[in-house]
Amino acid sequence: MSLSGTGNFLDPPSCPDNRHPWYPPEASTDPIARGHLLIRNTLTGKKEPFVPMQARHVKWYTCGPTVYDSSHVGHARTYLSFDIMRRIMADYFHYNVLYQINTTDIDDKIILRARQNELMKQLEEDLNVDFDNLVILAKEALEEAKAKSDEKKEGILAAIEEATLNKDSRARTEQEGLLEQHLVKRKNLDRDEIQILEACNNSSKNEDARANLLVAAKSVLAEKLDREKGHLITDHAVFNAHARKYEREYMEDMAALGIREPDVLTRVTEYVPKIISFVETIISKGLAYKSNGSVYLSLDAFQEAGHNYRKLKPAGPGGATTTEAEMAEGEGALAGGGSEKRNPNDFALWKASKAGEPAWESPFGPGRPGWHIECSVVAGDILGERVDIHSGGEDLKFPHHDNELAQSEACFGCHQWVNYFTHTGHLHIEGLKMSKSLKNFITIRQALEHNTARQLRIMFLLQAWDQPMNYSDQTIDDARSKETTFKSFFREVEALVRDDYLSQEVGWRMGDADHKLSDAYLTARQMVHESLLDNFNTKDAMMALLKVINEANTYLRASNSKPCVLLLRAIATYITQILKIFGVINGSDDFGFGGAGDGRGDAGDGNGSESYIGAMVCFRESVRNAALEAAKGGDAKSAIDSILKICDGLRDEVLPRLGVRLEDRPTGTMWNLEDPQVMMREMEEKATKEREIQISKLEKQLVAREKELEKVRSSMVKPQDLFRTDEFREWDEAGIPITMANGEPVTGGQIKKRKKAIEKQEKMYADIMEKSCNNPQELLDSVQQEVDTIKAKLSELSL
């Protein structure tokens, strides 16, 4: 613990040994100022001082993925946030952290997805099911999916009506949320229907048509096949292979994001014997009971023994206000329809396996672990009967984490298994939680195709970890902008440090500006420290770093700038240290992003020197040729323009490929070494933006020129011919129609309108004749050529 001062003094204490009075600085009484780390603890719903159970040792458990599909950016938000918190805890506050993650490799979702994939594979390989038979099957599956969707909607609407009648606002709000999600799913199904029917109507009926139909109808076909044949999939290898595939993919994704590996990684399937033993212990205490091969925790007995239930998401006594939707979430997708429980809120510790589900032998009968039991057993085995921190996503509070607490406290005979619970907020996209079931997710690998791991990490650092956030172009663009700010500052300082500053005056030579910058530096350090103490508030910490950079940039741009290089290097070094702790920077450089390559292009294969030499030879030859042309009597101005263009090409196109960045400044050219891949990506993004700007300008030009073309075309009509159309039969000498085509006379009012139109046309005709020197066709052709040229440019840019 370190103390912070208030700026005041206390009265001096008595001074022994004839010493003079000493006035001690006054210490703040604020918990953060006194160095206390505060963590928002879901158990209390507020920030609490963090106190480890033993010394400075922190036992930390995080729920890992259910490995049934690819991880998405919502998962990245959770695991990156906890990675950042873990780094701060270990590398900044210097706690001794033991960090454990568990992968759920057997679960209802895994069983369903593995079965469906296996059945779809069998269907794809079954050549007896030709295109026509597949069309019939796909249409049946589609109709069944639509009927199921309609039934689901009716059930939700009935539940909303019932909640309204009962004046149960909580249940109503919950069902309205489910209705919103259901409508999104139905919209997805309607979109699938269009694609399925299009694929069904493919007249070729060949293998490609069959393959396309299998892809279009996969979701509805998989559900139909599972309903009809899922019970036939009994081989454990099917489920194991599926889980291992996505477990490996998850670990690769975490590595790609720069997330540290856990100190301990566990799997549910490797803990089945210990899970069985754990369940037996709870039964022996009279807190769980067997029922039809399953085992349930008895909430009545649990609470009668003095325990509390639903600590994270409190409800009524005994979970009395637990809703049907919450209970369904706790039971899983494969739960049976009939009740085997003494209390509807009791939850499964062990599930009797049905046909088509993996099973392990146990004293309760063949079955598999319940969803919640796994975390209690693996964390209890590794971290013991007292866990300092337990983490997970917001949606795991209830039922998963509350049920974890109940079964762990039942087994261990304690009243508080976990001291601090931390939950990350949801990641929203277009107003809805990112979710696989809603099909509104972006996989981690897709996100990394368009953004770097550093940019994603910065994006999450700029958000409060325990609050919801939106994933959008704006949030990622903000992260890129902040990254650019850091890069630019590091490049400035690198260029200053590279010069021999000891050959000049040292010290502070800019008066108040030096003092202002040093104060900003110390303030930034204090703000970062207090922000990290305050519930790992990385958003404010990042703002503090960016603020001191802004002060430094103002300092550097001052007139007659004589910057203090050592102060600027100290700021850059400190910022780098913090960004290293956050996981934004790797490598051992004192400051700067570094670590992403030494800026030497392909030097790793021994050809770096050749690349530089080749670039310089080409540059010299181009400049020399331009100069020779001028020496032979060519245009000197053209030669100068050509040489400047060649120099810009070296800066913008050649050197970036070698990892060299040049920036032209009024005081000279600044250079830095950087990762060529990063620079190439920047060049591509810049070119894309410039192309978009160019396209936008051309589109506006096209609209204007097409209007001009139409104006010229309409102005070319002679006034007396303006109304000589099939609409009329007779006209006067000025071209004004007097008789309609059917023989009826044109009314006086219409004649007046036509006369005004002809007078307007006379002016337009006179203007176009004057503008075109009596050759309007030539002007029309010229404008048409401009339109065609713009269209050609747009077509080229689009390609």
C-alpha positions in Angstrom: 0.0 0.0 0.0 1.3 3.5 -0.9 -0.2 6.8 0.4 -1.1 10.0 -1.5 -0.7 13.5 0.0 -3.3 16.2 0.2 -0.8 19.1 -0.2 -1.1 20.1 3.4 1.0 19.5 6.5 0.1 18.0 9.9 1.3 19.5 13.2 4.8 18.3 14.0 5.1 15.5 16.5 7.3 15.8 19.6 11.0 15.9 18.6 13.4 13.8 20.7 17.1 14.4 20.9 16.7 18.1 20.6 15.8 17.8 16.9 14.1 20.6 15.1 10.3 20.2 14.3 9.4 18.0 11.3 6.0 18.7 9.6 4.7 15.4 8.2 2.7 15.7 4.9 -1.0 15.0 5.4 -2.1 11.7 3.8 -5.5 11.4 2.1 -8.2 9.3 3.6 -9.6 8.3 0.2 -9.3 4.5 -0.3 -7.7 4.9 -3.7 -5.4 7.6 -2.6 -4.3 5.3 0.2 -3.4 2.6 -2.4 -6.4 0.3 -2.0 -7.3 -1.7 -5.1 -11.1 -1.6 -5.5 -12.9 -4.3 -7.6 -16.6 -4.3 -8.5 -17.8 -7.4 -6.8 -20.9 -8.9 -8.3 -21.6 -10.6 -4.9 -22.3 -7.1 -3.4 -23.1 -5.1 -6.5 -20.5 -2.5 -5.6 -16.8 -1.8 -5.5 -15.0 -3.5 -2.6 -11.3 -3.2 -1.4 -9.5 -6.3 -2.7 -8.0 -8.5 0.0 -6.5 -11.9 -1.0 -7.1 -14.8 1.4 -3.4 -15.4 1.8 -0.6 -12.8 1.7 -0.4 -11.5 -1.9 -1.4 -14.8 -3.5 -4.4 -14.6 -5.9 -6.3 -17.7 -6.9 -8.3 -16.8 -10.0 -10.7 -18.9 -11.9 -12.3 -18.0 -15.3 -15.0 -19.9 -17.1 -13.6 -20.8 -20.4 -15.5 -21.5 -23.7 -18.1 -24.2 -24.5 -16.2 -25.5 -27.5 -19.0 -26.2 -29.9 -18.3 -23.5 -32.5 -15.9 -20.7 -33.5 -15.3 -18.0 -31.0 -16.6 -14.5 -31.8 -15.8 -10.9 -30.9 -18.1 -11.2 -27.8 -15.9 -13.9 -26.5 -12.8 -11.8 -27.3 -14.3 -8.9 -25.3 -14.5 -11.2 -22.2 -11.2 -12.9 -22.5 -9.2 -9.8 -23.5 -10.8 -7.9 -20.6 -9.7 -10.5 -18.1 -6.3 -10.8 -19.8 -5.8 -7.0 -19.3 -7.0 -7.3 -15.6 -4.7 -10.2 -15.0 -1.7 -8.4 -16.4 -2.5 -5.3 -14.3 -2.9 -7.5 -11.2 0.4 -9.4 -11.8 2.6 -6.8 -13.6 1.5 -3.5 -12.1 0.3 -4.4 -8.6 2.7 -7.4 -8.4 0.3 -9.9 -6.9 1.2 -13.5 -7.2 -1.5 -14.8 -9.5 -2.4 -18.4 -10.3 -4.9 -18.2 -13.2 -7.0 -21.2 -14.3 -9.3 -21.6 -17.2 -11.6 -24.5 -18.0 -12.9 -25.6 -21.4 -16.3 -27.2 -21.4 -15.9 -30.1 -23.8 -19.1 -31.9 -23.1 -22.4 -30.0 -23.0 -25.9 -30.0 -24.6 -24.7 -27.5 -27.3 -21.7 -29.7 -28.1 -23.8 -32.8 -28.3 -26.3 -31.2 -30.6 -23.8 -29.6 -32.9 -21.6 -32.7 -33.1 -24.6 -34.9 -33.9 -26.0 -32.5 -36.5 -22.6 -32.2 -38.2 -22.2 -35.9 -38.3 -25.7 -36.4 -39.7 -25.2 -33.7 -42.3 -21.9 -35.4 -43.3 -23.7 -38.7 -43.7 -26.4 -37.0 -45.8 -23.8 -35.3 -48.0 -22.1 -38.7 -48.6 -25.4 -40.5 -49.2 -25.6 -40.6 -53.0 -29.1 -42.3 -52.8 -30.4 -38.9 -51.9 -30.2 -37.2 -55.3 -31.1 -33.5 -56.0 -34.8 -34.2 -56.3 -35.0 -36.1 -53.1 -32.9 -33.5 -51.3 -35.4 -30.8 -52.5 -38.3 -32.7 -50.9 -36.3 -33.1 -47.7 -35.2 -29.5 -47.6 -38.8 -28.2 -48.1 -40.1 -30.5 -45.4 -37.4 -29.3 -43.0 -38.2 -25.7 -43.8 -41.9 -26.1 -43.1 -41.1 -27.9 -39.8 -38.8 -25.0 -38.8 -41.4 -22.4 -39.6 -44.1 -24.3 -37.7 -41.7 -24.6 -34.7 -41.0 -20.9 -34.9 -44.7 -20.0 -35.0 -45.3 -22.3 -32.0 -42.5 -20.6 -30.1 -43.9 -17.1 -30.9 -47.3 -18.1 -29.7 -45.8 -19.4 -26.4 -44.0 -16.2 -25.8 -47.0 -14.0 -26.6 -49.1 -16.2 -24.2 -46.4 -15.7 -21.5 -46.5 -12.0 -22.0 -50.2 -11.9 -21.7 -50.1 -14.0 -18.6 -47.4 -11.8 -17.0 -49.5 -8.7 -17.9 -52.6 -10.2 -16.2 -50.5 -11.1 -13.1 -48.8 -7.7 -13.1 -45.5 -9.4 -13.1 -43.3 -6.8 -14.7 -40.1 -8.8 -14.3 -41.5 -11.8 -16.2 -43.1 -9.5 -18.8 -39.8 -7.7 -19.5 -38.0 -11.0 -19.8 -40.5 -12.4 -22.3 -40.5 -9.2 -24.3 -36.7 -9.6 -24.6 -37.2 -13.2 -25.7 -39.8 -12.0 -28.3 -37.3 -9.5 -29.7 -34.7 -12.2 -30.0 -37.3 -14.6 -31.6 -38.2 -12.0 -34.2 -34.5 -11.7 -35.2 -34.3 -15.5 -35.5 -37.5 -15.5 -37.5 -36.0 -12.9 -39.8 -33.0 -15.1 -40.3 -35.2 -18.1 -41.1 -37.2 -16.0 -43.6 -33.8 -15.1 -45.2 -32.8 -18.7 -45.2 -36.2 -19.6 -46.9 -35.4 -17.4 -49.9 -32.0 -19.0 -50.3 -33.4 -22.5 -49.9 -36.2 -22.0 -52.4 -33.7 -20.5 -54.9 -31.4 -23.5 -54.5 -34.4 -25.8 -54.9 -35.3 -24.2 -58.2 -31.9 -24.8 -59.8 -32.7 -26.4 -63.1 -29.3 -28.0 -63.6 -29.9 -30.5 -60.8 -26.2 -31.6 -61.0 -23.7 -32.2 -58.2 -23.0 -28.4 -57.8 -26.7 -27.8 -57.4 -27.0 -30.5 -54.8 -24.0 -29.1 -52.9 -25.4 -25.5 -53.0 -28.7 -26.8 -51.6 -27.0 -28.6 -48.8 -25.3 -25.3 -47.8 -28.4 -23.2 -48.1 -30.6 -25.6 -46.1 -28.0 -26.7 -43.6 -29.6 -25.2 -40.5 -33.1 -26.5 -41.1 -31.9 -29.9 -42.4 -29.5 -30.4 -39.4 -32.4 -29.8 -37.0 -34.7 -32.2 -38.8 -32.1 -34.9 -39.1 -31.2 -34.6 -35.4 -34.9 -34.9 -34.4 -35.2 -38.0 -36.5 -31.8 -39.7 -36.2 -29.9 -38.0 -33.4 -30.5 -40.9 -31.1 -28.4 -43.1 -33.4 -25.2 -41.2 -32.8 -23.6 -42.9 -29.9 -19.8 -43.0 -30.6 -17.9 -40.8 -28.1 -15.3 -40.1 -30.7 -17.8 -38.0 -32.6 -18.3 -35.7 -29.7 -14.6 -35.7 -28.7 -13.4 -34.8 -32.2 -15.9 -31.9 -32.4 -14.8 -30.5 -29.0 -11.1 -30.9 -29.7 -11.4 -29.1 -33.1 -13.0 -26.0 -31.5 -10.8 -26.1 -28.4 -7.7 -25.9 -30.6 -9.3 -23.1 -32.6 -10.1 -21.2 -29.4 -6.5 -21.5 -28.1 -5.2 -20.3 -31.5 -7.6 -17.4 -31.5 -6.4 -16.4 -28.0 -2.8 -16.6 -29.1 -3.6 -14.4 -32.2 -5.2 -11.8 -29.8 -2.0 -11.8 -27.6 -3.8 -13.3 -24.6 -1.6 -15.0 -22.2 -2.1 -18.7 -21.7 -3.6 -19.7 -18.4 -1.3 -21.1 -15.7 -3.7 -24.1 -15.6 -6.0 -25.4 -18.3 -8.6 -28.1 -17.5 -11.2 -30.1 -19.4 -14.5 -31.5 -18.1 -14.1 -34.9 -19.7 -10.8 -35.5 -17.9 -12.6 -34.8 -14.5 -15.5 -37.2 -14.7 -14.3 -39.5 -11.8 -13.7 -36.5 -9.6 -17.1 -35.0 -10.6 -18.8 -38.3 -9.5 -17.0 -38.2 -6.2 -18.0 -34.5 -5.7 -21.6 -35.4 -6.3 -21.4 -38.3 -3.9 -20.1 -36.0 -1.2 -23.1 -33.6 -1.6 -25.5 -36.6 -1.5 -23.9 -37.9 1.7 -24.6 -34.6 3.3 -28.3 -34.9 2.5 -28.2 -31.9 0.2 -28.8 -33.7 -3.1 -31.0 -36.6 -4.3 -31.2 -39.2 -7.1 -34.1 -39.2 -9.5 -34.4 -41.5 -12.5 -30.6 -41.8 -13.0 -30.0 -38.1 -12.5 -28.9 -36.2 -9.4 -30.3 -32.8 -8.3 -29.2 -30.4 -5.7 -32.1 -29.9 -3.2 -32.5 -26.1 -2.7 -34.8 -26.7 0.2 -32.3 -28.9 2.1 -29.5 -26.5 1.1 -31.2 -23.5 2.6 -32.4 -25.4 5.6 -28.7 -26.1 6.3 -28.1 -22.3 6.6 -26.9 -21.6 3.1 -28.0 -18.8 0.8 -29.0 -19.2 -2.9 -28.9 -16.7 -5.8 -26.2 -14.5 -4.4 -25.2 -12.9 -7.8 -28.7 -12.4 -9.1 -30.9 -12.3 -6.0 -34.5 -13.5 -6.2 -37.1 -14.5 -3.5 -36.5 -17.0 -0.8 -35.4 -20.4 -2.2 -35.3 -18.9 -5.7 -39.1 -18.6 -5.6 -39.2 -15.9 -8.3 -37.0 -17.9 -10.7 -38.7 -17.6 -14.0 -39.4 -20.5 -16.4 -36.9 -19.0 -18.9 -34.2 -18.9 -16.3 -34.9 -22.5 -15.3 -34.8 -23.6 -19.0 -31.4 -21.9 -19.4 -30.1 -23.8 -16.4 -31.4 -27.2 -17.7 -29.9 -27.0 -21.2 -31.3 -27.7 -24.7 -31.5 -31.5 -24.2 -33.5 -31.4 -20.9 -36.5 -33.8 -20.8 -40.0 -32.5 -20.7 -41.2 -34.3 -17.6 -40.2 -33.2 -14.1 -38.1 -35.4 -11.9 -37.4 -32.7 -9.3 -38.8 -32.2 -5.8 -38.6 -28.4 -6.2 -38.9 -26.9 -9.7 -35.8 -24.8 -9.0 -33.5 -27.7 -8.1 -30.8 -28.2 -10.7 -28.9 -31.1 -12.1 -25.5 -32.2 -10.7 -25.6 -35.3 -12.9 -27.7 -36.0 -15.9 -29.0 -39.4 -17.0 -27.9 -39.8 -20.6 -30.6 -40.4 -23.2 -30.0 -42.2 -26.6 -27.6 -40.1 -28.7 -25.8 -38.6 -25.8 -22.4 -39.7 -24.4 -22.5 -41.5 -21.1 -20.1 -42.5 -18.3 -20.8 -45.2 -15.7 -21.6 -43.9 -12.2 -23.3 -45.1 -9.0 -26.3 -43.1 -10.2 -26.5 -44.9 -13.5 -25.0 -44.1 -17.0 -24.9 -40.3 -17.5 -22.9 -37.2 -17.8 -22.0 -34.1 -15.7 -24.5 -31.3 -15.3 -23.5 -28.0 -16.8 -22.6 -26.2 -13.5 -20.8 -29.0 -11.6 -17.7 -28.9 -13.9 -16.5 -25.5 -12.7 -16.9 -26.3 -9.1 -14.9 -29.6 -9.4 -12.0 -28.3 -11.6 -11.6 -25.1 -9.7 -12.0 -26.8 -6.3 -9.3 -29.4 -7.3 -6.8 -26.8 -8.5 -7.5 -23.7 -6.4 -9.0 -25.3 -3.3 -12.0 -24.6 -1.1 -11.4 -20.8 -1.2 -11.2 -18.9 -4.5 -10.1 -15.2 -4.5 -11.6 -14.2 -7.9 -14.0 -16.0 -10.2 -14.7 -14.4 -13.6 -17.1 -14.8 -16.5 -19.5 -13.1 -18.9 -22.5 -11.2 -17.7 -24.9 -13.9 -18.9 -23.3 -16.5 -16.6 -24.4 -14.8 -13.3 -27.5 -16.9 -13.2 -28.0 -19.7 -13.3 -24.4 -20.9 -13.9 -22.4 -19.0 -11.3 -25.1 -19.0 -8.7 -25.5 -22.8 -9.1 -21.7 -23.2 -8.9 -21.7 -21.4 -5.6 -24.5 -23.5 -4.2 -23.0 -26.9 -5.1 -19.5 -25.8 -4.0 -20.6 -24.5 -0.7 -22.7 -27.7 -0.2 -19.7 -29.9 -0.9 -17.1 -27.9 1.1 -19.5 -27.0 3.9 -18.6 -23.3 3.7 -20.8 -20.2 3.3 -18.5 -18.3 0.8 -16.6 -20.3 -1.8 -15.6 -17.2 -3.9 -14.7 -13.9 -2.4 -14.9 -11.7 -5.5 -17.0 -12.3 -8.7 -16.2 -10.2 -11.8 -18.5 -10.2 -14.9 -17.8 -8.5 -18.2 -20.7 -6.5 -19.8 -22.3 -7.7 -23.0 -21.0 -6.8 -26.4 -23.8 -5.4 -28.6 -24.0 -5.1 -32.3 -26.8 -3.1 -33.9 -28.6 -2.9 -30.5 -28.6 -6.6 -29.7 -26.2 -8.8 -27.7 -23.8 -10.5 -30.1 -24.9 -14.2 -30.1 -24.5 -17.2 -32.3 -28.2 -18.1 -31.9 -29.1 -14.7 -33.4 -26.5 -15.1 -36.2 -25.3 -11.5 -35.6 -21.8 -12.4 -34.6 -18.4 -11.7 -36.1 -15.8 -14.5 -35.5 -12.4 -13.5 -34.0 -10.8 -14.6 -37.2 -13.0 -12.4 -39.3 -12.3 -9.5 -37.1 -8.6 -10.1 -37.4 -8.8 -10.0 -41.2 -9.7 -6.3 -41.0 -8.1 -5.2 -37.7 -4.9 -6.0 -35.8 -4.9 -7.6 -32.4 -3.5 -4.4 -31.1 -6.4 -2.4 -32.4 -8.9 -4.7 -30.9 -7.1 -4.6 -27.5 -7.0 -0.8 -27.6 -10.8 -0.8 -28.4 -11.5 -2.8 -25.3 -9.1 -0.8 -23.2 -11.2 2.3 -24.0 -14.3 0.7 -22.6 -15.3 -0.1 -19.0 -14.8 -3.9 -18.7 -17.9 -4.4 -16.5 -20.4 -2.3 -18.7 -22.1 -3.2 -22.0 -20.4 -1.8 -25.1 -21.3 -1.5 -28.8 -19.1 -3.0 -31.4 -19.2 -0.7 -34.5 -17.1 1.0 -37.1 -17.0 4.0 -34.8 -15.5 2.1 -31.9 -12.8 0.4 -34.0 -12.0 3.6 -35.9 -11.5 5.3 -32.5 -9.1 2.6 -31.5 -7.2 3.0 -34.8 -7.0 6.8 -34.2 -5.6 6.3 -30.7 -3.1 3.8 -32.0 -1.9 6.4 -34.6 -1.6 9.0 -31.9 0.8 6.7 -29.9 2.8 5.8 -33.0 3.2 9.4 -34.1 4.4 10.4 -30.6 6.9 7.5 -30.4 8.3 8.4 -33.8 8.8 12.0 -32.8 10.7 11.0 -29.7 12.7 8.4 -31.5 13.9 11.0 -34.0 15.0 13.3 -31.2 16.8 10.6 -29.2 18.6 9.5 -32.4 20.3 12.9 -32.6 23.3 13.6 -30.4 21.5 15.7 -27.8 24.6 15.9 -25.6 26.4 18.0 -28.2 23.8 20.7 -27.5 22.6 22.6 -24.4 20.9 20.3 -21.9 18.4 21.0 -19.2 15.2 23.0 -19.5 15.4 25.7 -22.1 11.7 26.5 -22.7 10.8 28.1 -19.4 7.2 27.6 -18.4 6.6 25.1 -21.2 9.1 22.7 -19.6 7.4 23.0 -16.3 4.0 22.6 -17.8 5.0 19.4 -19.6 6.7 17.9 -16.5 3.6 18.7 -14.4 1.4 17.0 -17.1 3.7 14.0 -17.0 3.5 13.6 -13.2 -0.3 14.1 -13.3 -0.6 11.4 -16.0 1.3 9.0 -13.8 -0.9 9.7 -10.8 -4.1 9.5 -12.9 -3.1 6.1 -14.4 -2.3 4.8 -11.0 -5.5 5.9 -9.4 -7.5 4.7 -12.4 -6.1 1.2 -12.2 -6.8 1.1 -8.5 -10.4 2.1 -9.2 -11.7 -1.2 -10.6 -9.1 -1.5 -13.4 -10.4 1.6 -15.1 -8.3 1.4 -18.2 -10.5 3.9 -20.1 -9.4 6.8 -17.8 -5.8 5.4 -17.7 -5.7 5.5 -21.5 -7.1 9.0 -21.6 -4.4 10.1 -19.1 -1.7 8.7 -21.5 -3.3 10.4 -24.5 -3.6 13.7 -22.6 0.1 13.9 -21.8 0.9 13.0 -25.4 -1.3 16.0 -26.5 0.6 18.2 -24.1 3.9 16.9 -25.5 2.8 17.6 -29.1 1.9 21.2 -28.1 5.3 21.5 -26.5 7.0 20.2 -29.6 5.1 22.5 -31.9 6.0 25.6 -29.9 7.9 28.3 -31.8 11.6 28.2 -31.3 11.2 24.8 -29.8 14.2 23.6 -27.8 12.7 20.4 -26.4 14.1 18.6 -23.4 14.9 15.2 -24.9 15.3 13.4 -21.6 11.9 14.5 -20.4 10.2 13.5 -23.6 12.1 10.1 -23.5 10.9 9.6 -19.9 7.3 10.2 -21.0 7.6 7.9 -24.0 9.2 5.2 -21.8 6.5 5.5 -19.1 3.7 5.2 -21.7 5.5 2.2 -23.2 5.7 0.6 -19.8 2.0 1.0 -19.2 1.0 -0.2 -22.7 3.3 -3.2 -22.2 1.4 -4.0 -19.0 -1.9 -3.7 -20.9 -0.6 -6.1 -23.5 -0.6 -3.5 -26.3 3.2 -3.6 -26.7 5.5 -6.6 -26.8 9.3 -6.5 -27.1 12.1 -5.1 -25.1 12.6 -1.6 -26.6 12.7 1.2 -24.0 9.9 2.9 -25.8 7.8 2.6 -28.9 5.7 -0.3 -30.3 8.8 -2.2 -31.4 8.5 -6.0 -31.2 6.5 -6.1 -34.5 9.6 -6.5 -36.6 12.9 -4.6 -36.8 11.8 -2.6 -39.8 14.2 -4.3 -42.1 11.7 -5.9 -44.5 12.9 -9.3 -45.6 16.3 -9.0 -43.8 15.5 -12.2 -42.0 16.3 -14.3 -45.1 19.6 -12.6 -45.7 18.3 -10.4 -48.6 17.7 -7.2 -46.7 20.8 -5.5 -47.9 20.0 -6.4 -51.5 16.6 -4.9 -51.1 17.9 -1.6 -49.9 20.6 -1.5 -52.5 18.1 -2.3 -55.2 15.8 0.5 -54.1 18.6 3.1 -54.0 20.0 2.1 -57.4 16.5 2.4 -59.0 16.0 5.8 -57.2 19.4 7.1 -58.4 18.8 5.9 -61.9 15.4 7.6 -62.1 16.8 10.9 -60.7 19.8 10.7 -63.0 17.7 10.1 -66.1 15.4 13.1 -65.3 18.5 15.3 -64.8 20.0 14.1 -68.1 16.9 14.9 -70.0 17.0 18.5 -68.6 20.7 18.7 -69.5 20.0 17.8 -73.1 17.8 20.9 -73.4 14.6 19.5 -72.0 12.1 21.4 -69.9 13.7 22.2 -66.6 10.4 22.6 -64.8 9.2 19.2 -66.0 12.5 17.7 -64.8 12.1 19.2 -61.4 8.5 18.0 -61.2 9.6 14.6 -62.3 12.4 14.4 -59.7 10.0 15.5 -56.9 7.6 12.9 -58.0 10.3 10.2 -57.9 11.3 11.4 -54.4 7.6 11.1 -53.3 7.5 7.6 -54.8 10.5 6.6 -52.8 8.8 7.8 -49.6 5.3 6.6 -50.3 5.8 3.3 -52.3 9.3 2.0 -52.2 10.6 2.5 -48.6 7.4 1.4 -46.8 7.8 -2.0 -48.4 11.3 -2.2 -46.7 9.9 -1.0 -43.3 11.2 2.6 -43.6 8.9 5.5 -42.8 9.8 9.0 -44.0 8.0 12.1 -42.9 8.7 15.5 -44.5 8.8 18.3 -41.9 9.6 22.0 -42.2 12.7 21.3 -40.2 13.8 18.3 -42.3 12.8 14.7 -43.0 12.2 12.4 -40.1 12.8 8.6 -40.5 11.8 5.6 -38.5 12.0 1.8 -38.9 8.7 0.0 -38.7 7.0 -3.3 -39.5 6.6 -3.4 -43.3 3.4 -5.3 -43.0 1.9 -2.6 -40.8 3.0 0.1 -43.2 1.6 -1.8 -46.2 -1.7 -2.2 -44.5 -1.7 1.6 -43.7 -0.9 2.2 -47.4 -3.8 0.0 -48.5 -6.2 1.7 -46.0 -5.1 5.1 -47.2 -5.5 4.0 -50.9 -8.9 2.7 -50.1 -10.0 5.9 -48.4 -8.6 8.0 -51.3 -10.4 5.8 -53.8 -13.7 6.2 -51.8 -13.2 10.0 -51.8 -12.4 10.0 -55.5 -15.5 7.8 -56.3 -17.6 10.2 -54.2 -16.3 13.2 -56.1 -16.8 11.5 -59.5 -20.3 10.5 -58.6 -21.2 14.1 -57.8 -19.6 15.2 -61.0 -21.5 12.6 -62.9 -24.8 13.8 -61.5 -23.9 17.4 -62.4 -22.8 16.5 -66.0 -25.8 14.3 -66.6 -28.1 17.2 -65.5 -26.1 19.4 -67.9 -26.5 16.8 -70.7 -30.2 16.7 -70.2 -30.3 20.5 -70.1 -28.4 20.8 -73.4 -30.5 18.1 -75.0 -33.8 19.9 -74.0 -32.5 23.3 -74.9 -31.7 22.2 -78.5 -35.4 21.8 -79.3 -36.6 24.7 -81.4 -39.4 26.7 -79.7 -41.9 26.2 -82.5 -41.4 22.4 -82.3 -41.8 22.1 -78.5 -45.4 20.9 -78.7 -45.5 19.3 -82.1 -46.3 15.9 -80.7 -49.0 13.2 -81.2 -51.0 14.8 -78.4 -52.2 17.6 -80.7 -53.6 17.9 -84.3 -53.3 21.6 -85.1 -50.9 24.5 -84.1 -50.7 28.2 -84.9 -47.8 29.9 -86.6 -45.8 30.2 -83.3 -46.2 26.4 -82.6 -48.8 26.8 -79.9 -51.3 23.9 -80.1 -54.9 24.9 -80.7 -56.6 21.5 -81.4 -56.2 18.2 -79.5 -55.6 14.9 -81.3 -59.2 13.9 -80.8 -60.5 17.1 -82.5 -61.4 19.0 -79.3 -60.1 22.6 -79.0 -57.4 23.3 -76.5 -58.8 25.4 -73.6 -57.7 29.0 -73.2 -55.9 28.2 -69.9 -53.9 25.5 -71.6 -53.0 27.8 -74.5 -51.6 30.3 -72.0 -49.5 27.6 -70.3 -48.2 26.4 -73.6 -47.4 30.0 -74.7 -45.4 30.6 -71.5 -43.5 27.3 -72.0 -42.6 28.3 -75.6 -41.4 31.7 -74.4 -39.2 30.0 -71.8 -37.9 27.6 -74.5 -37.1 30.6 -76.8 -34.7 31.9 -74.1 -33.1 28.5 -73.5 -32.7 28.0 -77.2 -31.1 31.4 -77.7 -28.7 30.8 -74.8 -27.6 27.4 -76.1 -27.1 28.7 -79.6 -25.0 31.6 -78.2 -23.0 29.2 -75.8 -22.3 26.7 -78.6 -21.6 29.3 -81.3 -24.6 28.0 -83.2 -23.4 24.4 -83.0 -25.4 22.8 -80.2 -24.8 19.2 -81.4 -21.0 19.7 -80.9 -21.7 20.9 -77.3 -24.0 17.9 -76.7 -21.3 15.5 -78.0 -18.7 17.2 -75.7 -20.9 16.9 -72.6 -21.8 13.3 -73.5 -18.0 12.5 -73.8 -17.5 14.0 -70.3 -20.2 11.8 -68.9 -18.8 8.7 -70.6 -15.3 9.5 -69.3 -16.5 9.9 -65.7 -18.4 6.6 -66.0 -15.3 4.9 -67.3 -13.2 6.3 -64.4 -15.9 5.1 -61.9 -15.9 1.6 -63.5 -12.1 1.5 -63.3 -12.1 2.5 -59.6 -14.8 0.0 -58.8 -12.7 -2.8 -60.2 
